[in-house]
Amino acid sequence: MTDTSTPRAEQPLDDEAPTEAAPVEGEREENGAETAPSKAAGEGDLFRQSEIAADYVEGLLDILDYDGDIDELVSGGRPMVEVVGGRLQNLVGQRGATLEALQELARLAVFRQTGSPSRLLLDVGGYRATRRKELAAVARNAVEKVKEHGDLVRLEPMSAFERKCVHDVVNAIDGVESESEGVEPNRRIVVRAAD
């Protein structure tokens, strides 16, 4: 089942590829046409969202008595907050579960101040970059199996961020395609030969 509804404030904003949800501004639709960027989401607005989220995360770090350097930036047309420092693994949690929860809280903080949903991406200790590399290897392995045996491959359940990483790798390879199936928290990717 494909969800094409627009996320409401209380729903998590999905980081998945546009094949699973309505196209995201500035990304390509399935037919290859690029969607038009919104006038309301200018670079200044996006940076403001990252500042709001950074302030929120800084407050959490103070409460937890954790030290970390916080960088606010805009990358790829979305606001980002990166936290770097020692002793931050507890903010990532098992397979990024705590990080995903903190990201949703930061997005809610942005929504509360701006009245608009945010596609904010939060990273702690470079976890997302490391996980991207791991997921690229998982995706390439699944593609290899599909090409070798012709059978579809179902991957383990993943978060929206993880699924998007896998979709990006699979969609860049000719002869295979991917789609997500199932319902959170058991939503997973299926990789198959392209029609």
N, C-alpha and C positions, 0 to 999 in steps of 0.2 A: 504494500500500500504506500503510495507516495503522498506526502503531506505538502500541499502547495499553499497552505494558509500563511498569512502574514503573522509573524510572532507578536504577541501582546506583551506588555511589560512583565507580567508574571510568568511568561513562558521563557525558557532559555533560548537565546539566539543561537541557532545551529551554525556550526562552522563547516558544514558539509559542502560538497561540490554542488553546483547548480542543478545537477541531474536529479537531485532529491528534493529540492525546494525551489521556491520562486527564485529567479535569477537575482543575483546580488549586483548592486550598482557597480559599473566598471568591469564586470566579469563577462565572459562570453556565454551566450545561451547555447542550447544544443545545436541550433542551426548555424552557429558560428558568428551571429550578429552580436556586437558588443552593446550592452545596455548603457543608457546615458547616465552620467553621474548626476546626482541630485544637487540642486543649487544650495539646499540647506546644509549639505555636508561638505562645506569648504574646508581647506586645510586648517584654517584658524579654529573652526568649530571642532574638528577632530583633535587638534592639539589641546583645546580646552577640555575635551572629554578625558584625554590622557592625564591632564593636570588634576582634574577632579578625582579620578581613580587613584592617582599617585598619592594624593592627600589622604584618601580613605585607607589605602594600604599602609601608609606611614603611621597612621593612627593605630592600626592593628599591630604593627611591629612594636610600637611603643607600649601598648597594653601587654603584649607577650614578652616584652623585654628582649627582643631580638634586634641585632644590628644588621643593617643592610643598606647598600646604596641603591637609590631608586632613580631610574631614568625614565622620563616621559618622552615619547616620540610618536611620529606618524610614519607608518611603513605600509606600502602596498594599498594605500587608500583607507587604512584603518588605524585607529588609535591603539597605541601599545604602551605597556608599562613593564619594565624589566627590573627585577630585584636581584642584586648580586651581593654575596657575602657568605661568610661561614655560618655553620649551624642552621641552615635554612631547610634541610631535608624534610623536617616535619611539616613545612608549608606545601610540600609537593605531595606527600602521602604515597600510598601504594598505587602504582601505575597512574599517578597524577590525579587521583580522586580529590584530594584536598585542594590542589591547585585549581581544578575545575570549579569547585565550590567557591573558592575565594574569587575567582574570575566572575562568577555570577553575582556575588555580593558587590564587587566593584562595579559591575554593569548596572546593578540596581541603584548604587550611589550616584552614578552618572544620570540615570533616568530620573531619580528624585530631584536633582538640581536642574536638569535641562528639560525634562518632560518628553524627551525623545529616547527611543531604544538605541543602544550602542552595540557596535560590533567589536568592542574592546578586546584585545588579546593581552593576557597577563602571563608573564613567564617568571619563573623563580630559578635562579642558579643555572640558567641555560638548559633546563630540563627539556623544553620543547625542541630545541635544535638537536639534542642528543636523541630524543625519541623519534624525530623525523628520520634520522639516519637508520635507526633500527627498523622503522616501519617501511622504509624504502626497500630494505633487504627482504622483509616479509612479502612485500608486494611483488618484487622480482621473482622470488621463489614460487609464489602462487602462479605467476604468469608462465614460468618455466614448466610447472606441472600441467597447466592447461594446454600449453603448446605440445608437450611431450605425449600426454595421454588423451587429450581431447575432452576429458571430463571437467565439469565445473568444480571449483574449489570454494568451499565455505570457510571463511576465516573466523577466528574467535570474536566474541562481542567486543566492541570498541567504543570509545567516546567519540563525539562528533569531530573533535580535533584529529584524533587518530584515523577515523574513516576518511576525512578529507585528505590527509597525507597519502593514504593508500590509493584513493581515487586519482589523485594527481599523478602518481607514478604509473598506474595502470593505463590511464587515459592517454599517456604520452607514448605508449607502445602500440604499434600496429597489430591488428589481428586479434585483439582481446578487448573486453569491456568489463566494467564493474557496475554493480548497483548494490544498494543497501536493502536489507529486508529485516523484518522484525520490529519490535517495539522496545524502546528504552526500558531498562538498562541492558537488554539483550539484543540490541540492534547490531547486525553484523554485515560484512561485505561478502558478496558472491562474485567471483571472477569466472568468466566464461569466454569461449571463443566468440568473436564478433560474427554477426550474421552476414 
